[in-house]
Amino acid sequence: MQVSVDRLRKVLLAGAGLLIFVIAGFLGYAHYRTHRFLKELPRKLGADIRQETNSFTWSQTVKGRTIFTVHAAKAIQHKNGQYTMHDVGIVVYGKGEGDAKRIDRIYGKEFELDQAEGVVKATGEVHLDLQAPATSSDSVVSDGSVPAHDEDLKSAKLIHVKTSGLVYQQKLGIAATDQEIEFEYNGMTGHATGADYSADTGVLMLHSAVKISGVDHGKPILLTAARGELNRMDRRIILTQAKFVINDGKGNDSSTKQTVDAQRAMAFLRTDGSAERLTGEGGVTIASEDGSKITSQRGEMLLTEANRPVSMWMSGNVHYSFSTPGRSATGEAAVMRTSFDPQGHPTKVTLQGAVRLLEDSASPKAGQGNTERELTANKVDLEMATEAGKRSCLRNAQATGAASLRTSEPDGKETRQSVIRADILTARFESLQGKPHLVSAHGSGATSLEQRRPDGSLQASSADSLDATFRPAAAAGATAGTYPGGRGQIDTASLNGHVIITNVPGAKHSSNSASGEERATAQKATYDARTGRVLLTGGVELKDSQSDLWADRIALNQQTGDASAAGTVKANFQQSASSEPVHVLADHADLKKSTDTAIFYGAARPARLWEGSSQIEAPVLQFDRARQRLLAHGAATTPGAAVQTVLVSAGQPAQHRRSAVIRISSHEMEYSNEQHMAEFLGGVKIVSADGTMQGRRATAYFSSPPEEKRDAALVPAGGFLQSGVERVVVNGDIEIQQQGRQAIGERLVYTASDGVFALTGTAQHPPRVMDVSRGTITGRELRFREQDASVVISNGDGNQTGPRVRTETRVKKEP
């Protein structure tokens, strides 16, 4: 943007300085000096002169003020009424600044006058020394004397014009020449071919090959145009196919050319001759050899009286491009507006209409791809700041209307991509070695963030607002463990209000059924690239195809997919479409993505899991969805029965028994849905409607679908603990308590369908039943039920080859 300011400012100095003064010279010469002098000279000299006069001098004075003075070395009157004057010098006096006077000089070798036709011709070269408007510091001639030599005007600023073949037609009020015109001013020179001036309309035309060159502020400049026009009445300059070139250096190898082209350029002047407005039409181009270029259909600039830009406007397919080794940038918009500070440096740039800004820079690591950043919006406002008083650098940017900021960066052989979208998106930049680097961004209104990782997985987030910081340039050389990725990538991000985050796994995870799409909602989410973690807070919900988790806060690890939930944790797991959901309440939980495992922890109260009428309470519940296993246990330092399990027995209509509740206390429990069994370890206590059982460990077996339907596609697998308990096997130090009865042994098999207990022991310690009415009963195996007082004793040997003895005793129960 600085390039355009310098160029347009130099165009102003050349076009509104040199060209204006040159035009003013022709204007004064043709309209006042030549017209009045040549019209009045015959009458003053006398139309009837027929002689040759040497060293002729004549002055015109009005009210004591000298208007002009003519000096000719020789004047000849011809019989045909025409005049020839040799070595003519004309001094015209005008009012300058304050009390000073302006002095212009016109001189040439020979002039011809045709009084009858009103035509004046200058044969040979004609020179004009036109004094520029004087300031208080300029020295001017204030008396009425005629300068005798050029040295007398050295102290005054002069515009020197040289041409030939000049013809003035008094009747038409037109002065014209088809010869080359040269002019000089303040160290600059100009050329054109052919010119005409109309005294009636005040329009001066430079026909072709307009060219101005010189040095301004130590920098070589060049202005060319195919045609030039000055309308004195409208104070307007028009240039056709104009091109301005400035070397931004001192002519050495390090100088850089900067150019401004316009098919049609116009300058609108103030009354003091300074340019107030500059416009370009039919294609405007601002370019520099440093690689930058701006093009548009139209352009306009407002200027101060000191020739400094105030504002600039470009419209119609505005395009910007910049290219250097290792970095390129492009931009496009329908309209671009620029504001400048008093020194002429841009302070604000506004782009409107399908804005697109793209930057591409090479990675600092050899062999990797490029880092790309793209901004699109309906409108973009750029705030600039001046560095060291020399150049402008981008500080802030605001994009509105479908704003989108996309970054793409190499990560090894892969590519990381992120996209921020918002109704209003603002960004802050810092300058590093003269280049802007994105520091932070803020989005509001329909804000979203998408991040695509090298493995192809996608995380999409949306919220009411978003704040993000970006990787500093100094981190480009950091190790991947400290800073995954490189500079320009998102470093931290914070989403607030109605946060929704969706994770879609990459192609390499598609074969894993547990790696489906995940969705999280919360009031706030924060992301830290150093740890790769996303922290969700405020009514958090994490959901996938098989589970739903709620918590006060959840931390997600983007690298592993693991999650940690805390604060009033609640979860639902759906094993299949036909099964009831599994519900969990806990204080906090850990979710392991690689093993598809969820671990729930209790604090003041144990974690609780239930499915239908079955439930488990324990300090730790470990839910393995991949292997369909459930592990419940207490802490290693926690003795006793930390796990409380409630199961439902399988009812048997033939026995007129309904499903009953079985409560099991143990230190540890492991359930396998595949084997339809649960193991209880560390000391077991079982309470049912049929009595109380205790032992060192126990195994509960659950019912399963009928064999002929088990493999059918229409019968999905059941849920955790959903099937009823068919039987329970208890081992080690068995003790049974029933009303009026107690039994001990080493192994017990309890059948839930009929309520039968089968108790066995060892040869040294056979099973025993102690009845309050009948005493003690023993045998190799004892079978009994809580509903009656019968006991079946089996005394067969261990190989079941001996005679089987069966004894049954009935004892009437006490009321």
N, C-alpha and C positions, 0 to 999 in steps of 0.2 A: 504494500500500500504506500510506502514511502516513495517508491519509484514513481508512481503516478503523480504525487504531489510535486516532486522536483521537476518532472518533465513539464507538467502543465504550468508551473510557475515560470519556467524558462520560456515556454511558448508565449506566456503573457509578456515577459520582458522584451522578447524579440518582436513579436507581432504588435503589441500595444506600445512599444517604445520606439524602435527604429522605424517601423513601417508607418506609424502614425505621424512621426515627425517628418518623414520623407513626403508623405501625402500632404501634410500641412505646408511643406515648402512649395510643392506644385500648386497647391490651392492658393497660397498667398501670391505666388509669382503670376499665375494665370489670371486670377480674378481681380486682384488689386493693382499689383505692381505693373504687369504688362498691359492690362486692359486700360488702366487710367493713364499710365505714362504714354503708351503708344497712341492712345486716342487724343490726348491733349498736346503731345509734342508737336505735331504739324501746325496746330493753331498757334502755339507759343513761338515756334520758330518762324512761322510765317509761310503760308502756302505758295508764295510767289518767289521763294528763294531759288536762284539759279546759279549757285556758286559753291565753292569749296571753302570750308572753314576749318582752321587748325585749332587745336587745344580749346575745345568748346566745353564750357561748364554752365549748367543751369540747375537752379534749385526752385522748389515750390514750397511756399510758406503760407500757413493758414493760422490766423490769430496768433502770430508770433511763434508758432511751432513749425519747424521744418518737417515736411512730409516726405520728400525725396530729393535727392540730388543726382544729376546725370553728368557724367564726364566722358567726353569722347575725344580721342586724339585728333580725329578728322571726321567731318560730316559733309556729304556731297548730295546736292539736290539735282535730280535728273529732270529733263524736259517733260518726260511723261508723268511727272508728278510723284515719282517714287524717290525714296531717300535711301542712301547707303551711309552707314556710320561704322567707323573703324575704332578698334581698341576701346570698346564701350565699357564703362563701369557705372553701375547704378547702386546707390545706397538708399534703402527705404527704412524710415524710422517709424517705430511703433511703440506703443505704451507697454512697458514691462511691469514687473512687480513693484508696487509702491511708487516712488517718484522716479525710478530708473526708467531707461528707455531701451527698447529692443532694436537692434540694428541687423538688417539683412542686406546681403550684397549679391548682385547679379552682374556677371561680366562675361564678355566674349570678344572674339576678334572682329566679328562683323555681323551687323544686323541690317535687314532690308524692310522698308515700310512701303506698302501700297495703300495710300490714304483713301483712294477712291473705292477700293474693294474692302478696305478695313482688314487687311491681312498683314501680319508681321511674320517674317521668317528670320531665323537665326542660321546663318551659314557657318559650318564648322562647329566646333565645340562650344557649349554653353555651360557655365559654372554658376552654381548657387551656393552661397554661404549663408545658411539660415541659422539664426541664433535661437537656441532652445529657450523655453521659459526660464528666466533667471530666478535664483533664490537669493536670500539675503546675503549669502556668502559670496556670490558671484560678482565679478567686476564687469561693469558695462560702461559704454561710452555715454555720458549724460549731457555733453554739450552738443552743439550743432555742427561740429567740425566733420570734415570728410576724411575717414582713415586713408592714409596715403599708401599703406602696405598691409599685407596679411598679418605682419607681426603685431599690428595695432589691435587685433582682435584675438590674440592668443589667450587672454584671460577669460574670454567668454566661451561658453559651450556652443559649438557649432555643429550643424548638420551640413555636410558638403555633398552637393549633388552635381553630377556631370552627365551631360547628354549631348545630342546633336540632332539636326534636322527638325528642330522645334518650330511648329507653325501655330499661330494664333489667329482664328477667324472671329473678328469682332462681332459680325452680324449674327453668327450662331452661338457666340459665347463659348466656343470650344477651343482648347489648346491641345495639340496632339503631336506625337512623334512615333515613328515606327522603328526608331533606332534603339540601340542598347542604352540603358540607364544605369548609372553607377551612383551609389551614395555611401557616405561614411558618417559614423557618429560614435563617439565614445569608444574608439578602438574597434568598432564593428563595421563591416562593409556589406553592401547589398548590390544586387544586380537584378535587372528585369529587361525584357525586350518589348518595346512599344508601350505607349501610354496615351490616354486622353482624359481631359477634364472638362466637365460642363459647368460653367459659371452659374447657369440657371438652376440646375438641380443640385449642384454641390457634390456630384458623384465623380470620383476619380477611378479609372480602370487601369490596372497593370495587365497588359495583354497576355504575357506568357513568360515562362522561365524565371519566376520570382525566386530570388535566393538571397539570404542574409546569413552572414557568418561572422565569427569573432570569438572573443573570450569574455565570459561573464563570471565574476567571482572566482577567477582562476580556472574556469572550466570551459573548454572549447565547445561552441554551440553552432548549429546549422539549421536554418529554417528554409524550406523550399515549398513552392506551390506552383501549380500549373497556371493559375490566374488569380489576380487580386482585385478587390473593389473596395472603395471607401465612399460611403454616403455621408456627406458632411451634415446634411439636415437631420438625418436620423442618428448621427454619430455611431455608425456601424461599419465594421470591416468584415469583408467576406473573402475567404480563401478557398479555392477549389483544389482538391487533391493535395492538401497540405500535409507536410511532414516536418517534424521537429526532431533534431538529433542533438544530444549532449553527451560529451565524454566525461563521465564521472571520475575524473582523475586529472593528471597533469601531462597527458600526452605520452606517458610511458607505457610499457607493456602491461602494467597492471590496471590501466584505465578500462572502464566499462562503458559501452555505448548504451544509451537509453533513447528510445524513439517514441514519438506520438504521431499517429497517422489519423487523418479524417478525410473522408470524401468531400465534405463541405464544412468548413469551420467558420464561425462568426464571432466577432468581438464587439460588444456593445460598450460605448465609451461614455465617461462622465464629461461634464463641461470643461474640466481642466485637462482633458486628453487622456486620463488614465482609464484603463479597462475596468468596467464594473461587472461584466458577465461574459463568459466564453462558452460557446456551444459547438458541438460537432454532430453531424448527421450523415446518414448513408454509410455507416460503418466506421467505428472509432476503434483504434488499436493503440494500446500503451504497452511497450515491450522493452526489455533490457537484455543485454548479453549475459547477465548473471543467471538467465533462465526463466525470468518471470514475464508474464504476458496477460493483459486484460483486453477483451474485445467486447463490443456492444454495437447496437444499431445507432444509438443516440447517446450524447453526453452533454453535460452542462456544469459549469463551475462559476461560483460567485467569488469576487475578489475584493480586497480592501484597496484603499487609495495607495497603499505601499506595495501593491502588486503581490499580496499574500492571499492564499486561498482561504475562503470562509466555509464553503460547502461545495460538494461535488455530487452530481447525479448522473447515473448511467442507466439506460433501460433498453429493453429489447434483446433477449438472448445474451445476457451478460455471461461471459466465460472468463475464468481465471486459471492460469497454469503456471507452475514453477518446477524447475528441474535442475538438480545438481547431482554430482556423483554420490550415490547412496541415499538420495532423498528426492521425492517428487510430490507435488500437490496440485490438485485441480479443484475447481469450483464452478458452479453455475447457478444462475438465478434470473428472474425476470427483471428485477430492478435492484440497483445498488445505490445507496446514499451514504455520503461521507461528510463528517464535520471535522473542522480543524481548529487548533489552538492559535493564539495570536502569532506564534512563530511559524505557522504553516505546517505543523505536524498533525497528522490525523488523530482524533480523539475518539471517534465513534463511527462505526460502519454498520449500516443496516441493509440486509439482503432480504428480498421478498419474492415470493412466487416460486414454488418448486425448488427450494434451495437445496443444493447438494455440495458438500465440501469433503474432499477425499485426500488423505495424506498417506504416502507409502515410503517407508524408510527401511534400509537394509539392517539386518540383525547384527549386533556387535560380535556375535559368535560366528566364526567361519563355518560355511557349509550348511547354515540354517537359512530358512526362508525369510521373507520380509515381514515387518510389523506394519499393519494397515489400520487406519482409523478413518471412519466415515460418519459424517453428520448430515442428516436430512431433516427438513422442517418446512413449514409454510413461511416462516419468518425467522431470521437470525440477526441478533444485535451483538456487535463486537465492540468492546471497549479497549482502547489502546492507551499505552503509556510510553512516554519518551525516555529513552535510556541515554544518559550522558549528554543530553541535549542534542543528539545527532539523529537517532533512528527511533522509530516507533515499534513497539512490541506488543503482542496480544496479551491482555490481562484477564478479561472476563468475556464470556459469551453467554447469550441467552437465546434459546431456540423455542419457538412457540408454534402450536398447531401441528399435531402428529409428529412431534420431535423424536428423533432416533439417533443414538450414538452407538456405532458398532466398532469394536476393536477385534483384530485378528492378529495372533502372535505365535511364532513358532515355539514349540516345546520339544526339543530333540528333533525327531523325524516327524512328529505329529504337529497339530495346530490347535491352539486354544482360541475359542471365540466367545465374545460376550456382547450382548446388545442391551442398551438401556433405552426405554421408551417412556414418554411422558407427554402430557398436554403442554407443560412448561418445563423446559430442561435448561438449567444454568450450569456453567462450568467455569472454573478458575484455573489460570495458567501462570507459570513462572518461567522466567527467561534463563536459559543456560547456554552460554557461549553464543548469545544472539539468537537462539532458537526457542520458540515457545514449547513448553512441556506441560501436558495436562496434569493438574494436581488433584482437583476434586470436582464432583458434579452433584447437583441437586435436582430431583425431579418431583413434580407435584401434579396431581390430577391424572387418574388412570395410568399410574406408573407401573412399569414392568421391567424385569431384569432376566435375561436369558444367558446361560453359560453352557457352552458345549465343550466337553473335555476331550482329550485325545482319544479315549477309548470309545468315543461316539455317544456317550451318555449325555443327556440334556437335562438341565435344571432350569425351569421357568418359574419366575416369581412375579407376583403382582401385589400392589399396595396402594394406599392413598398418597404416600410420599416416599421418596428414596434419597439417601445421602450416600455417596461413594467417594473414596479416596483412591488414587492410582499410584502404581509402583513408581517410586522416584527413580530418576536416571542413575543415581549413585548405586542403586541396587542391581544394575545390569550385570555386574560381575559377581554378585552374591551366589552362593551355592544353592542348588535346587532344594536342599533340605531346609534352608532358611527362607528362601524366596522362590517357591516353585514358579516357573515361567520367567519372564523378563520384564523390562521396563514397559510402562504403558498399560499393563494389565491391572485389573481391579485389585487393590490391596485390602481395603475394608469396605463394607457396605452395610447400610442400616435401612430396613424397610419398616414403615409405621402405618398402622391402621388397616384393618381388613386384609391381612397378609395371607396370600395363598401361594404355596410353593409346590410345584409338581416335578418329580424326578422320573425320567424315562430312561431305562437302562440301554446301554449300547448293544451293538449287534453281537458281540462276543458273549453277552449275558443272556441272549434270547433263549438259549436252550435250557436255562435254569428256570424252572417253573416258579420258584420263589422270588425271582428277580423281576416282577412285574412293575407296572407304574405305581408310584407312590405319590400321595397328596397330603400336604400339611397346611393347616390353617392356624393363624395366631393373630395377636394384636401387634406384635413387633418381632422382627427377625434381624439379627446382626451376623455378618460374615467376616471372618478373618483369614486372609490368604496364608499367613504364616503357619497357622495350625490347620487350615482346611476345614474349620468347624463353622457350623451355622447354629446360632442359639435362638430358639423360639420361646417367647414368653407371652403370657396373657391368654388364658383359655385355649391352650394348644390342642390340636387334634391331628394325629398322624394316621393315615389310612392307606391300605393297599387292598388287593383283591380278596384277601383272606382275613384281614384283621383291621381293627380300629382301636386307636390308643389315644386317651385323653390325659393331660397333665397340666400343671401350672407352668412348667418349662421343659423343653426338650432340646438337647444338644445333638446335632447331626454332624458326623464326620464324612466330608465329601470324598475323601480318599478311599475309605473302607466301606462306607455306607452304614456304619454302626450308628446307634443312637443311644442316648442316655436321658431318661425321663425322671422328673422329681416333682414332688408336691401333689398330693391327692391323685395318684395314678389310677386310671381305670382303663381296662382293655377288654375287647371282645374279639374272639377268634372263631371263625366259621370253618369247620373242617370239610363240610360238604353241604350240598344244597338241601339234603334231607335231614341233616343232623341239627340238633339245637346248638346255639352259639355257646361258647365257653366264655364266662365272665371272670374278670380278675380285678381285685382291688388291692392296692399296695401303696407304700410310702414312696418308693422310687423303683426304677427298673432300668435294665441294660438290654439293648437289642443288638445281637450279633448277626450282621448281614451274611458273612461268609458261611456260617453254619445254620442260618435261619433259626436262631435260638433267641428266646426272650426269657430273661431272668428278672423275677420280681422280688422285692425285699420289703419286709415289714420293719417297723421301728417300735413305737409305743404299742402298736397292735400288730399281730402277724399278718402277712399277706394272705388274701383269701381268694380261692378259685371255686367256681361252681358251674355245673352244667345240669340243667333240669333240677332234679331233687338231690343230686350228688354234689358234694363240696369238699374242699380241702383247705385247711388253714395251717400255715407254717411260716417261720421267719424267712425262708427262701423257697421260692417256687421257680423251677427251671423248666421252661416249656420248649421242647424240641419239635418244631413243626416238620422238619425234613424227615426225621425218623419216627414221628408220631409217638414221642415219649414225653413223659412228665416225671420230673424228679422234685420231691419236696423234702427239705431237711432243715435242721437247725444249725446254728453256728457250731464250730468244732469244740468250742469251750462250753457249749450249752448242754448239760446232762438231761436225762429224762426224756419224756415223750413230748417232743416239740411239735410233732405233726399230728393234726386232728383231721380225720377223714370220715366223711359221712357218705355211705353207699346205700343203694336200694337193692334188696334181694329180688330174684326173679320169682314171681308168683306162679302157682300151679293150680289151675282151676280144678283139676281132678282131685286134688287133696283139700279142696275148699280153703286154700290159703291165699291170702292177698299179699302183694308186695310189702315187705317190711323194711324198716330202716336199720342199717348196721353202722355202728360208730366204732372207728378203729383209732386208737392212740398209739403212736410209735415215734421213734427218733428220726426215722428216715423212711421215705416211700418212693418207689419207682414204678411207674405205670407204662405199659407198652400196649398201644392200641392195635398194633399188628398181631401180637400174641394174645390179646384180650385177657391180660392178667396184670395184677399189681402185687409188688413185693413190699413187705413192711419189715424193717430191721431195727435193731437197737432196743429191744424190749417192746412187746406188743400187748395191747389190751383191747379186746373186742367186746362190744356191748350190743346185744340185739334183744328182740322180744323173747328169744329162747334162752337167754341167760348171758352171763359174762364169762369171757375166756381170756386167759393171759398166757404168754409164752415169750420165748426169745425172738422169734421171727414168725412171719405169716405170709401166705400167698393167697390172694383172692382171684378166682377165675370167673370171667364174665361170659354171658351168653353171646352167641354170634349168629348171623343169618343162616338159614337152612343151607345145607351143602349144595342142593340143586339150584339155589338162587345166588350163591355166594359169588360166582364168576359172571353173573349176568351183568350186561352193561348198564341196565336200568336200575341196578341196586348199588348205590354209592356206599363207600365206607362210612361206618358210624363215627360219631364224635367221641371225644374223651369222656370216659366214665358214663357214657350214655346207656350202655347195656346193663341189665340187671346182674347181680351177683348170683352165680349158680352154686358155688361151693367155696369154702375157705379151708385152707390147710395151715395148721399151726404146729410149729416144731419147738422143742426145747422147754423143759420145766413147765409143762402144761398145768393149768389150774382153772377149773370150771366152777362157777357158782350159779346154782339155781335155787329156786325156793325149796327149802328143806333138803337140799342135796348139794354135795360137793364132790368133785372128781379131780384126780391128778393123773398125769402120764407124761409121755415123751412126744407123742404125735397125736394130732387131732384132725379129723376131717369132718367139716360141718357142711351138710347139704341144706341149702336154703329152701328148696322146694318142699321138703317134708319136715324140716326142723330136726333131723337126726344127727346126733353126735356119734362119731366112730372114734373111740379112744384106744390107743395102744401104748405099750411101754417097752421095757427090755426084760431079759430073763431075770436079771437081778432086781429090777424094779418094774414089776407088771403094773398095768393100770388099775386104779381103784376108784370105786364109787362109794361114798359115805352118805348113807341115808339116815335121817333122824329117826325113822321108824324101824328100819330093817337092819341097820348096822352097815358093815362094810362088805362090798362085793368086789371080787377080783377075778381076773382071767387074762388069757392072752389078748383078747379084744373085747371091749365093752361097747354096746350100742344102746343109746337111750334118747329119749325126747323130753322136752320140758313139759309137753302137754299132759303126759300121764306118768305113772310111776314105774312103768315097765323097763326092765334092763335085759338086754340080750347078751349072753356070755358065750364067746367062741373060744374053745380050748384046742383047736387043731394045731399041729406043729407048724414050724415055720415054712416047711415045704408044702403044706396043705395035703400031706399024704396020710396022716393018721386019722383015726375015727373022729368025726366031728361031734362035739358035745354041745347041745343047745339047752340052756336053762332059762326059763322065763318065770319071773316072780312078779305077782301083782300085789301091790300094797295099796289099800284104800287110803286116800289122802285125807288129812285132817281138814275139817271145814275151816 
